Amino acid sequence: MTDVRRFELVQTRIPDATRPGKWIRNFEWQKCHDTALNVGGEVYHPDSSGWFDIPDEHAQELIKAAAWMTRVKAASTGITDVDDYDDETKPTRRRKASGEG
């Protein structure tokens, strides 16, 4: 079994220290917060740190895509918080209660 997780490369703008009023594009890998993964007809759910523990043959297929990484690949890519599960970065949807406009 291999631990895998999906990441996405996100572009951010940071102020350029050498040119006031200008910005630089910065790209960094961010964790995706998937709640389920269907691989080979089996549905897997992440552990408390957000990693899916799936069979090796399925993991090898997933990590061929740049977005899916193992813990080792994520650490070698420069991601420092590979095991932190940050609930605050999860997108949330608020449903309107009945009667709200």
C-alpha positions as CSV (number, residue, x, y, z in Angstrom):
1,M,0.0,0.0,0.0
2,T,1.2,3.5,-0.9
3,D,0.1,6.9,0.5
4,V,-0.8,9.3,-2.3
5,R,-2.3,12.8,-2.3
6,R,-3.3,15.3,-5.0
7,F,-1.7,18.7,-5.1
8,E,-2.2,21.6,-7.4
9,L,0.2,24.2,-8.6
10,V,-1.2,27.6,-7.7
11,Q,0.0,31.0,-8.9
12,T,0.2,33.8,-6.4
13,R,1.4,37.4,-6.7
14,I,4.0,38.7,-4.3
15,P,5.4,42.2,-4.1
16,D,8.7,42.7,-5.9
17,A,11.2,43.9,-3.4
18,T,13.4,45.4,-6.1
19,R,10.7,47.3,-8.0
20,P,8.2,49.0,-5.7
21,G,4.6,48.9,-6.9
22,K,5.4,45.8,-9.1
23,W,4.5,42.2,-8.6
24,I,6.1,38.8,-9.3
25,R,4.3,35.6,-10.1
26,N,5.1,32.9,-7.7
27,F,4.0,29.2,-8.2
28,E,3.6,26.8,-5.3
29,W,2.1,23.4,-4.7
30,Q,-0.9,23.4,-2.5
31,K,-2.7,20.4,-1.0
32,C,-6.1,19.4,-2.4
33,H,-8.7,18.3,0.1
34,D,-10.3,15.3,-1.6
35,T,-12.9,13.4,0.4
36,A,-13.0,10.2,-1.6
37,L,-11.0,8.5,-4.4
38,N,-12.5,5.8,-6.7
39,V,-9.7,3.7,-8.1
40,G,-10.1,0.3,-9.7
41,G,-13.7,0.1,-8.5
42,E,-12.8,0.6,-4.9
43,V,-13.6,3.8,-3.0
44,Y,-10.9,5.0,-0.6
45,H,-11.1,7.8,2.0
46,P,-8.2,9.8,3.3
47,D,-6.7,9.4,6.8
48,S,-6.7,12.3,9.2
49,S,-3.7,13.9,7.5
50,G,-5.4,13.8,4.1
51,W,-3.4,11.0,2.5
52,F,-5.1,8.0,0.7
53,D,-3.6,4.6,1.3
54,I,-4.1,2.7,-1.9
55,P,-2.6,-0.5,-3.5
56,D,0.8,0.0,-5.1
57,E,-0.3,-0.7,-8.7
58,H,-3.0,1.9,-8.6
59,A,-0.6,4.4,-6.9
60,Q,1.9,4.0,-9.7
61,E,-0.8,4.9,-12.3
62,L,-1.9,8.0,-10.3
63,I,1.6,9.4,-9.7
64,K,2.3,9.4,-13.4
65,A,0.2,12.6,-13.4
66,A,2.1,15.6,-11.9
67,A,-0.8,16.4,-9.5
68,W,-0.6,13.1,-7.6
69,M,2.4,12.6,-5.3
70,T,3.7,10.2,-2.7
71,R,5.0,11.6,0.6
72,V,8.6,11.2,-0.6
73,K,7.9,13.0,-3.9
74,A,6.0,15.8,-2.1
75,A,8.9,16.3,0.3
76,S,11.5,16.3,-2.6
77,T,9.3,18.9,-4.5
78,G,9.8,21.3,-1.6
79,I,6.4,20.9,0.1
80,T,7.2,21.2,3.8
81,D,3.8,20.5,5.4
82,V,3.1,17.1,3.8
83,D,1.3,15.7,6.8
84,D,-0.6,18.8,8.1
85,Y,-4.3,18.8,7.4
86,D,-5.5,22.4,7.5
87,D,-9.2,22.5,7.6
88,E,-9.2,26.3,7.2
89,T,-8.1,26.1,3.6
90,K,-11.0,23.8,2.6
91,P,-13.6,25.6,0.4
92,T,-16.9,25.8,2.2
93,R,-20.3,26.3,0.8
94,R,-23.1,27.9,2.7
95,R,-26.5,26.7,1.7
96,K,-29.4,29.2,2.0
97,A,-31.9,28.2,4.6
98,S,-35.5,28.1,3.4
99,G,-37.0,31.5,3.5
100,E,-33.7,33.3,2.9
101,G,-33.5,35.5,-0.2
